[in-house]
């Protein structure tokens, strides 16, 4: 009888082990995001519908209840890893140092930045739509930032629209204002991409400063021969007033980002902007390096 019970116990143990799903031979790594925002990267050893057994590099084997899982996505080993370490995505892959790209801030993800000129805060209020506020340390000027992104079936190609609406605040009693409205296209991954943008910018300081300018009327004026000497007529002149400090102009921008050097760090190598108008052209090239530590597995 004891022998029979022992055999039944061994048989039931084998059957239970056979029913437990296992992916020991599957080396695919997954990114699991919990409802509280914590991320884990590793191999899924088993998934019984109630909890996931995940094999990670730093924490070893951990169990994650399925009810606490927000999302599960496959990790791109070529683009998301550098020197064996996971680079992650994060909200800061949705922008560059001074400009933005067409990658969306996921709903529920918000971030704040502290710059030399002042702080800024951005909040995702809906899928692919975010709202932000930018200001200086003295709360003027202040600007409202809006961004809407349009993903495509190609994960490496994204489109978007952006708007900056600014006010001089308490400077000049709020009479100054400006805006920048643009469309953009981003190609690449969140770790390595380039963005081309085209838009329109305008600024009015709120002051009535003007400068008087005079120029000759264009045309052809023949020289006159008098007593063997050529004389040249005086062309008529025109004058106009140019508003000082105000402009309206189309804007073209090219920006990019790539991951180099130490694992988990980014270099944002280029922000290029051309602003032109009928009487002026401004070309601005920015070279900025931003080192941003990403989450590891």
C-alpha positions as CSV (number, residue, x, y, z in Angstrom):
1,X,0.0,0.0,0.0
2,X,2.8,2.4,0.9
3,X,4.5,1.5,-2.4
4,X,1.3,2.4,-4.3
5,X,0.9,5.7,-2.5
6,X,4.6,6.6,-3.2
7,X,4.1,5.8,-6.9
8,X,0.9,8.0,-7.1
9,X,2.8,10.8,-5.4
10,X,5.7,10.7,-7.8
11,X,3.3,10.4,-10.8
12,X,1.3,13.5,-9.6
13,X,4.5,15.5,-9.2
14,X,5.6,14.7,-12.8
15,X,2.1,15.6,-14.1
16,X,2.2,19.0,-12.2
17,X,5.6,19.8,-13.6
18,X,4.5,18.9,-17.1
19,X,1.4,21.2,-16.8
20,X,3.5,24.2,-15.7
21,X,4.3,26.3,-18.9
22,X,8.0,26.9,-19.4
23,X,10.1,29.0,-21.7
24,X,13.5,28.1,-20.5
25,X,14.8,27.8,-24.1
26,X,13.2,31.1,-25.2
27,X,15.9,33.8,-25.0
28,X,13.6,36.6,-26.1
29,X,13.5,39.5,-23.6
30,X,10.4,41.4,-22.8
31,X,9.7,44.8,-21.2
32,X,7.0,44.5,-18.5
33,X,5.5,47.7,-17.2
34,X,3.5,47.5,-13.9
35,X,0.6,49.8,-13.2
36,X,2.7,51.8,-10.8
37,X,5.2,52.6,-13.6
38,X,8.0,50.2,-12.5
39,X,9.7,48.5,-15.5
40,X,11.2,45.0,-15.6
41,X,13.2,43.5,-18.5
42,X,13.9,39.8,-18.7
43,X,12.9,36.4,-20.1
44,X,9.4,35.1,-19.4
45,X,9.9,31.7,-17.9
46,X,6.2,31.0,-17.4
47,X,2.8,32.6,-17.6
48,X,-0.1,30.7,-16.0
49,X,-2.6,33.5,-16.5
50,X,-2.5,34.6,-12.9
51,X,1.2,35.6,-12.6
52,X,4.3,35.8,-14.7
53,X,7.7,34.3,-13.8
54,X,10.3,36.7,-15.1
55,X,14.1,36.0,-15.2
56,X,16.0,39.2,-14.8
57,X,19.7,40.0,-14.7
58,X,19.9,42.0,-11.5
59,X,16.9,40.6,-9.5
60,X,16.9,37.0,-10.5
61,X,13.6,35.3,-10.9
62,X,10.6,37.4,-9.8
63,X,6.8,36.7,-9.9
64,X,4.6,39.5,-11.2
65,X,0.8,39.3,-10.8
66,X,-1.0,39.7,-14.1
67,X,-3.5,42.1,-12.5
68,X,-0.5,44.5,-11.8
69,X,0.8,44.4,-15.4
70,X,0.1,47.4,-17.5
71,X,1.9,46.3,-20.7
72,X,4.2,43.6,-22.1
73,X,6.3,44.4,-25.2
74,X,9.2,42.6,-26.9
75,X,12.6,44.2,-26.5
76,X,14.5,45.1,-29.7
77,X,18.0,43.7,-28.9
78,X,19.6,45.7,-31.7
79,X,18.2,49.2,-30.8
80,X,17.3,49.0,-27.2
81,X,20.6,47.4,-25.9
82,X,24.1,48.8,-25.7
83,X,26.9,46.7,-24.2
84,X,24.5,44.3,-22.7
85,X,22.4,46.9,-20.9
86,X,18.8,48.0,-21.6
87,X,18.5,51.6,-22.6
88,X,14.7,51.9,-22.1
89,X,12.4,54.4,-23.6
90,X,11.3,57.0,-21.1
91,X,9.6,60.4,-21.6
92,X,12.8,62.1,-22.5
93,X,13.1,60.2,-25.8
94,X,10.1,62.2,-26.9
95,X,12.1,65.4,-27.2
96,X,15.5,66.9,-27.8
97,X,17.4,69.4,-25.7
98,X,15.5,72.5,-27.1
99,X,13.0,71.0,-29.5
100,X,10.7,68.0,-29.8
101,X,10.0,65.0,-32.1
102,X,7.0,63.1,-33.2
103,X,7.2,60.4,-30.6
104,X,4.2,60.7,-28.1
105,X,4.3,60.9,-24.4
106,X,2.3,57.9,-23.3
107,X,-1.0,58.6,-21.4
108,X,-0.3,58.9,-17.7
109,X,3.4,59.8,-18.2
110,X,4.4,63.3,-17.2
111,X,7.7,65.0,-16.7
112,X,9.4,68.3,-15.6
113,X,12.7,69.9,-16.6
114,X,14.9,72.5,-15.0
115,X,16.7,74.7,-17.4
116,X,19.1,77.5,-16.9
117,X,16.4,80.0,-18.0
118,X,13.6,78.4,-16.0
119,X,11.4,75.3,-15.4
120,X,8.9,73.5,-17.7
121,X,6.3,70.8,-17.1
122,X,4.6,68.6,-19.7
123,X,1.5,66.4,-19.0
124,X,0.0,63.8,-21.3
125,X,-3.8,64.5,-21.2
126,X,-4.9,62.1,-23.9
127,X,-3.5,59.4,-26.2
128,X,-0.8,61.1,-28.4
129,X,-1.7,64.6,-27.0
130,X,0.3,66.5,-24.4
131,X,0.1,70.0,-22.8
132,X,3.0,71.8,-21.3
133,X,3.9,75.1,-19.6
134,X,7.3,76.8,-20.0
135,X,8.5,79.9,-18.1
136,X,11.5,81.7,-16.7
137,X,12.6,81.8,-13.1
138,X,10.8,85.1,-12.7
139,X,7.5,83.7,-14.2
140,X,7.7,86.0,-17.3
141,X,7.7,85.5,-20.2
142,X,5.5,82.3,-20.1
143,X,4.5,79.9,-22.9
144,X,1.9,77.2,-23.4
145,X,3.2,74.1,-25.3
146,X,0.9,71.7,-27.2
147,X,1.9,68.6,-29.1
148,X,-0.1,66.0,-31.0
149,X,1.5,63.0,-32.7
150,X,0.3,60.7,-35.4
151,X,1.9,57.2,-35.5
152,X,1.9,55.1,-38.7
153,X,1.9,51.4,-39.5
154,X,5.7,51.8,-39.8
155,X,6.9,52.1,-36.2
156,X,10.0,54.1,-37.4
157,X,7.9,56.8,-39.1
158,X,5.8,59.2,-37.1
159,X,4.2,62.6,-37.8
160,X,3.1,65.3,-35.4
161,X,2.1,68.9,-34.9
162,X,3.3,71.4,-32.3
163,X,2.4,74.8,-31.0
164,X,4.0,77.3,-28.7
165,X,1.9,80.3,-27.6
166,X,3.8,82.8,-25.5
167,X,3.1,86.0,-23.6
168,X,5.4,88.6,-22.0
169,X,3.4,88.2,-18.8
170,X,3.7,91.1,-16.4
171,X,6.4,92.6,-18.7
172,X,5.0,95.5,-20.6
173,X,1.6,94.8,-19.1
174,X,1.2,91.6,-21.1
175,X,1.2,93.5,-24.5
176,X,4.0,91.3,-25.9
177,X,3.2,88.0,-27.5
178,X,4.6,85.4,-29.9
179,X,3.9,82.0,-31.3
180,X,5.5,79.1,-33.2
181,X,3.4,76.5,-35.0
182,X,4.9,73.6,-36.9
183,X,4.5,70.2,-38.4
184,X,7.2,67.5,-38.1
185,X,8.2,64.1,-39.3
186,X,10.4,61.8,-37.3
187,X,12.2,58.7,-38.7
188,X,14.0,56.2,-36.6
189,X,13.7,54.6,-33.2
190,X,13.4,56.4,-29.9
191,X,17.1,55.9,-29.4
192,X,18.3,56.9,-32.9
193,X,16.2,59.2,-35.0
194,X,16.1,62.4,-37.0
195,X,13.2,65.0,-37.2
196,X,12.4,67.5,-40.0
197,X,10.0,70.3,-39.1
198,X,8.5,73.1,-41.0
199,X,6.5,75.9,-39.4
200,X,5.7,79.6,-38.9
201,X,6.9,81.9,-36.2
202,X,5.9,85.4,-35.1
203,X,6.8,87.8,-32.4
204,X,5.5,91.2,-31.3
205,X,7.3,92.9,-28.4
206,X,4.3,95.2,-27.6
207,X,6.5,98.3,-28.0
208,X,6.0,100.9,-30.7
209,X,9.6,101.4,-31.5
210,X,10.2,102.0,-35.2
211,X,13.2,102.9,-37.4
212,X,13.1,105.1,-40.5
213,X,14.8,103.7,-43.5
214,X,15.4,105.3,-46.9
215,X,16.5,103.6,-50.2
216,X,16.6,104.6,-53.9
217,X,13.9,103.6,-56.2
218,X,15.2,100.7,-58.4
219,X,15.4,101.5,-62.1
220,X,17.6,102.5,-65.0
221,X,18.7,106.1,-65.2
222,X,20.7,107.3,-68.2
223,X,23.6,109.7,-67.9
224,X,23.2,113.1,-69.5
225,X,26.0,114.6,-71.6
226,X,26.3,118.4,-71.0
227,X,29.2,120.4,-72.5
228,X,31.3,117.3,-72.9
229,X,30.7,116.1,-69.3
230,X,28.4,113.3,-68.3
231,X,26.2,113.9,-65.3
232,X,24.1,111.4,-63.4
233,X,20.6,112.1,-62.2
234,X,19.6,111.7,-58.6
235,X,17.2,108.7,-58.4
236,X,14.0,109.3,-56.4
237,X,14.0,107.9,-52.9
238,X,11.4,105.9,-50.9
239,X,11.2,105.6,-47.2
240,X,9.5,103.0,-44.9
241,X,9.3,102.3,-41.2
242,X,10.6,99.0,-39.8
243,X,9.2,97.8,-36.5
244,X,12.1,97.1,-34.2
245,X,12.1,93.7,-32.4
246,X,9.1,92.3,-34.3
247,X,9.1,89.6,-37.0
248,X,7.1,87.1,-38.9
249,X,8.8,84.3,-40.7
250,X,8.7,80.6,-41.8
251,X,10.9,78.2,-39.8
252,X,12.7,75.1,-40.9
253,X,14.2,72.8,-38.3
254,X,16.4,69.6,-38.4
255,X,17.1,67.7,-35.2
256,X,18.5,64.3,-34.3
257,X,19.5,62.0,-31.5
258,X,21.6,58.9,-31.2
259,X,23.1,56.7,-28.4
260,X,26.9,56.5,-28.2
261,X,29.6,56.0,-25.6
262,X,28.7,54.6,-22.2
263,X,25.6,52.4,-22.0
264,X,22.4,54.2,-21.1
265,X,23.6,57.6,-22.2
266,X,22.4,59.7,-25.1
267,X,24.0,62.3,-27.2
268,X,21.8,64.8,-28.9
269,X,24.1,66.2,-31.6
270,X,22.2,68.7,-33.6
271,X,19.5,71.3,-33.6
272,X,19.5,73.4,-36.7
273,X,17.0,76.2,-37.4
274,X,16.7,78.6,-40.3
275,X,14.4,81.7,-39.9
276,X,14.0,84.0,-42.9
277,X,11.8,86.9,-43.9
278,X,11.6,89.5,-46.6
279,X,14.2,91.8,-45.1
280,X,16.1,89.5,-42.8
281,X,17.5,86.0,-42.6
282,X,18.6,84.3,-39.4
283,X,20.5,81.1,-39.4
284,X,21.1,79.4,-36.0
285,X,23.0,76.2,-35.5
286,X,23.0,74.6,-32.0
287,X,25.3,71.8,-30.9
288,X,24.1,70.4,-27.6
289,X,25.1,67.3,-25.8
290,X,22.7,65.8,-23.2
291,X,23.7,62.9,-21.1
292,X,20.5,61.2,-19.8
293,X,20.8,58.0,-17.7
294,X,18.1,55.5,-18.7
295,X,16.6,52.7,-16.7
296,X,18.4,49.4,-16.6
297,X,17.1,45.9,-16.4
